[in-house]
């Protein structure tokens, strides 16, 4: 039995944040009914066509779900949604601000009609405040939360290469839904969950926020280096390859000087004999390290780092990540079905003893509409009529 077997989630979702939350619920065995706009569906379906004609985002976020097309603005949709929510345990939505209220899916109305229902609303900035109705995309949240100001090089800010605000919001929604299910087990009552992408990413900005509030200035943009730790980041080898390393404390610094640099005296050099002094004298520190590394190959540097038990890594490409021996050794890849055939997918990163994650197909648009509508009591002629009129 899957951990969430018997739990039904109705998701009026799009893009990344809500679909990520519900996909994790589906991975644990929940039935996720994804409501999509007739004809076009979740707009993430059209982000690209790189996965055999499917969108890479959609494939990542929507396995194991059932797709029901429904024009939620149509009068007939109220009856469908009413029957679905009567049977549901969780309702998740990340529509534009106020859109849920306009189609009678506001939190107050839902909680009154369905007291055992867990209602999860994901938004850009939250349900109140001056930014409540402001449009919110991942890049814009990264900007408003200050992440861009500390990410990139000294000359140029840069966004993170993945949708970190969406991912943060989706993961907090996922964990909150699990918490709410546990609470309902104790109280018999549902609850309301509010997650904003801005506040989710704000939680991840904890270190720079404290550093700035109490240190008087923000962490500097340092590329792949670290604003508060040195040496930390990339260094070039004699064979023009980059080796990444991080020295976290004075014991490691001493070993780094003795074993890796083979210059024991640097451990007590007054420029480098504490973490704060190494940061303050970062340029001198890097010159000193690069003088040694320029005479070594990347493999030789990594061998010395391993001997000294200093954390290190090579800079892999995405393809090298896909082919990573650690993933292969731990059998993290599975095959899933999709409208374009078999696809590879990483299993969820949390292993629960005795539980094999659900790795179901990617649904085609509206694939399960007839099944779901028949199941909740609508007859075939009605369903066909709705299809002809664009209701589903």
MOFENJO-V983990 format. One record per run of one state. SS is the DSSP state (H for helix, E for strand, - for the rest). FROM is the first residue (numbers start at 0). LEN is the number of residues. Records with the same first field share a line. If there is no record, write none. Layout:
SS->FROM-LEN + FROM-LEN
//
This chain:
-->0-7 + 12-4 + 27-3 + 36-6 + 46-4 + 51-2 + 54-1 + 61-1 + 63-1 + 69-5 + 87-2 + 93-5 + 102-4 + 113-4 + 123-14 + 144-2 + 150-1 + 152-4 + 157-6 + 187-4 + 204-1 + 215-16 + 236-5 + 246-3 + 260-3 + 268-6 + 280-1 + 293-4 + 307-3 + 314-3 + 322-2 + 329-3 + 336-6 + 346-15 + 362-6 + 375-4 + 388-4
E->7-5 + 30-6 + 50-1 + 53-1 + 62-1 + 64-5 + 89-4 + 117-6 + 151-1 + 156-1 + 191-5 + 231-5 + 241-5 + 310-4 + 332-4 + 342-4 + 361-1
H->16-11 + 42-4 + 55-6 + 74-13 + 98-4 + 106-7 + 137-7 + 146-4 + 163-24 + 196-8 + 205-10 + 249-11 + 263-5 + 274-6 + 281-12 + 297-10 + 317-5 + 324-5 + 368-7 + 379-9
//
